[in-house]
């Protein structure tokens, strides 16, 4: 993405945090995930913990790519809707 799209993307991510704040289950999802991660880590060897770290890093990269793709698809949809409205 170019600088403008990066700026818009960062803005959308910041704004989405306020939407998540009113999503009733979001905090519960986060809390339960953190509890499960702590429980899992307590039972891992150092080698297994590194494997978990590597997997979580890859999942984070995948999530970032999915968010960016959703942003670009939304932007394309907005462009199409704008063209249709102006036609």
Backbone bond lengths (Angstrom), bond angles and torsions (degrees), N, CA, C in turn:
res aa  C-N    CA-C-N  psi(-1)  N-CA   C-N-CA  omega(-1)  CA-C   N-CA-C  phi
1 X - - - 1.450 - - 1.529 108.51 -
2 X 1.315 114.68 150.67 1.465 118.77 177.58 1.535 109.88 -84.01
3 X 1.326 116.87 178.39 1.464 121.19 -175.42 1.525 112.59 -59.98
4 X 1.329 117.03 -41.24 1.458 120.55 179.97 1.531 110.44 -62.89
5 X 1.327 116.94 -47.62 1.465 119.80 179.64 1.524 111.35 -63.99
6 X 1.319 117.69 -37.09 1.467 120.35 176.49 1.521 111.45 -62.71
7 X 1.328 116.30 -40.90 1.459 120.58 178.63 1.528 110.49 -64.99
8 X 1.326 116.51 -45.64 1.471 120.10 177.45 1.523 111.52 -62.62
9 X 1.309 116.79 -41.22 1.460 121.71 179.26 1.524 110.66 -62.30
10 X 1.323 117.33 -46.27 1.464 120.87 177.82 1.526 111.21 -60.56
11 X 1.332 116.40 -39.76 1.464 120.57 177.97 1.532 110.75 -62.58
12 X 1.324 116.41 -45.04 1.461 120.65 -180.00 1.528 110.47 -62.46
13 X 1.326 117.19 -41.90 1.470 119.87 178.10 1.518 111.11 -61.50
14 X 1.323 116.50 -41.95 1.465 120.36 178.74 1.525 110.37 -63.13
15 X 1.313 116.60 -43.75 1.461 120.63 -179.94 1.526 111.66 -67.19
16 X 1.329 117.16 -33.48 1.464 119.46 -178.14 1.521 111.23 -66.34
17 X 1.333 117.88 -25.08 1.461 120.81 177.63 1.527 110.70 -61.36
18 X 1.323 117.81 -36.89 1.464 119.87 178.85 1.525 110.99 -70.46
19 X 1.338 117.63 -32.47 1.459 120.62 175.63 1.524 110.56 -68.91
20 X 1.332 116.79 -38.95 1.462 119.93 178.37 1.520 111.51 -65.81
21 X 1.327 116.94 -32.00 1.458 121.02 -178.84 1.526 111.82 -62.50
22 X 1.322 117.59 -28.73 1.468 119.95 179.96 1.532 112.35 -98.19
23 X 1.331 116.70 -0.12 1.456 121.32 176.38 1.523 106.75 -78.78
24 X 1.329 118.81 109.59 1.470 120.86 -167.77 1.525 115.26 -56.94
25 X 1.303 118.32 -36.33 1.459 120.15 -174.82 1.527 113.64 -86.81
26 X 1.315 118.11 -10.65 1.457 120.81 -172.50 1.530 113.08 -58.23
27 X 1.317 116.93 -48.09 1.470 119.62 -179.32 1.522 111.28 -62.81
28 X 1.339 116.37 -37.32 1.465 119.52 177.08 1.520 110.94 -65.03
29 X 1.335 117.06 -41.53 1.463 120.44 177.48 1.527 110.35 -58.00
30 X 1.313 116.25 -47.13 1.467 121.62 -178.75 1.527 111.05 -63.52
31 X 1.321 116.47 -45.21 1.459 120.89 -179.35 1.520 111.27 -61.87
32 X 1.335 116.49 -47.62 1.472 120.08 -179.41 1.528 111.41 -64.71
33 X 1.305 117.58 -39.74 1.470 120.44 178.45 1.526 110.25 -62.98
34 X 1.325 117.54 -42.93 1.461 121.24 179.55 1.532 110.91 -64.57
35 X 1.322 116.62 -41.06 1.469 120.47 177.74 1.527 111.10 -62.34
36 X 1.321 116.23 -45.19 1.466 120.22 -179.54 1.528 111.20 -65.53
37 X 1.333 116.39 -38.03 1.463 119.65 178.25 1.525 110.28 -64.63
38 X 1.337 117.48 -45.29 1.474 120.50 178.17 1.529 110.72 -59.69
39 X 1.325 116.35 -43.59 1.461 120.81 179.80 1.520 111.17 -62.48
40 X 1.309 116.46 -43.83 1.459 121.09 179.60 1.522 110.92 -64.17
41 X 1.332 116.72 -47.06 1.468 120.57 -178.00 1.528 111.70 -62.29
42 X 1.318 116.65 -31.82 1.470 120.27 -179.59 1.523 111.87 -64.41
43 X 1.318 117.09 -20.95 1.461 121.11 -176.37 1.526 113.53 -109.97
44 X 1.323 117.63 13.97 1.465 120.64 -176.82 1.525 111.93 -105.28
45 X 1.311 114.01 147.65 1.467 119.41 169.47 1.527 107.28 -75.69
46 X 1.326 116.22 170.80 1.476 119.70 178.07 1.520 110.77 -61.59
47 X 1.310 116.59 -39.21 1.470 120.17 179.50 1.527 110.69 -65.48
48 X 1.331 115.94 -42.65 1.460 119.72 178.70 1.525 111.81 -66.91
49 X 1.333 115.44 -36.29 1.464 118.91 178.49 1.523 110.89 -65.40
50 X 1.331 117.13 -37.39 1.471 120.23 176.66 1.527 110.54 -65.04
51 X 1.323 115.59 -40.13 1.460 120.19 177.18 1.528 110.74 -61.71
52 X 1.335 115.71 -41.91 1.469 119.90 176.44 1.525 110.92 -62.15
53 X 1.331 117.18 -44.78 1.476 121.22 178.20 1.522 110.84 -58.36
54 X 1.328 115.91 -44.50 1.465 120.01 179.60 1.528 110.97 -62.61
55 X 1.327 116.43 -43.10 1.458 120.23 -179.64 1.536 110.75 -65.20
56 X 1.339 116.63 -44.17 1.462 119.67 179.37 1.528 110.94 -63.32
57 X 1.329 117.21 -36.30 1.465 120.13 176.68 1.516 111.69 -63.41
58 X 1.320 116.50 -42.70 1.467 120.54 178.28 1.524 110.91 -66.15
59 X 1.326 116.96 -39.85 1.468 120.14 177.59 1.520 111.12 -64.26
60 X 1.340 116.86 -37.22 1.459 120.65 178.20 1.527 110.17 -64.84
61 X 1.343 116.52 -43.32 1.469 119.54 177.99 1.531 110.89 -62.02
62 X 1.330 116.55 -41.68 1.463 120.11 178.25 1.527 110.53 -62.84
63 X 1.328 116.04 -43.12 1.464 120.36 179.37 1.531 110.88 -61.77
64 X 1.332 116.60 -42.48 1.462 120.47 177.92 1.526 111.10 -60.76
65 X 1.322 116.82 -42.97 1.469 120.77 179.49 1.522 110.26 -64.65
66 X 1.334 117.06 -39.91 1.466 120.71 179.07 1.526 111.10 -65.69
67 X 1.336 116.39 -40.75 1.465 119.63 177.95 1.527 111.11 -64.54
68 X 1.308 116.55 -42.78 1.462 120.30 179.66 1.524 110.52 -64.34
69 X 1.325 117.06 -40.61 1.466 120.49 178.68 1.532 110.60 -65.27
70 X 1.323 117.49 -40.79 1.459 120.78 177.82 1.527 110.57 -63.69
71 X 1.327 116.58 -39.31 1.461 120.89 177.20 1.523 110.70 -62.10
72 X 1.334 116.35 -47.80 1.457 119.22 -178.62 1.531 111.45 -65.65
73 X 1.337 117.71 -36.20 1.463 120.58 176.68 1.532 110.22 -66.13
74 X 1.326 116.93 -39.86 1.469 120.55 178.07 1.524 111.11 -64.97
75 X 1.322 115.53 -40.87 1.465 119.84 178.25 1.527 110.60 -62.96
76 X 1.336 116.84 -42.40 1.468 120.36 177.92 1.524 110.64 -63.16
77 X 1.316 116.89 -39.81 1.463 120.48 177.95 1.529 110.52 -63.60
78 X 1.323 116.84 -43.09 1.476 119.94 178.11 1.523 111.16 -61.03
79 X 1.303 116.73 -40.94 1.469 120.39 177.87 1.535 110.44 -61.20
80 X 1.324 116.71 -46.39 1.467 121.13 179.94 1.535 111.29 -62.94
81 X 1.324 116.55 -42.58 1.474 119.97 178.47 1.522 110.83 -64.90
82 X 1.329 116.75 -38.27 1.463 120.53 177.95 1.536 110.52 -64.57
83 X 1.332 116.66 -43.93 1.472 120.74 177.84 1.531 110.44 -60.86
84 X 1.336 115.79 -43.68 1.459 119.92 -179.40 1.528 110.87 -64.75
85 X 1.329 116.98 -38.64 1.460 120.19 179.96 1.523 112.01 -68.24
86 X 1.326 116.14 -32.10 1.466 120.67 -178.57 1.524 112.68 -83.96
87 X 1.317 117.28 -13.98 1.467 120.89 -177.07 1.504 111.72 -78.45
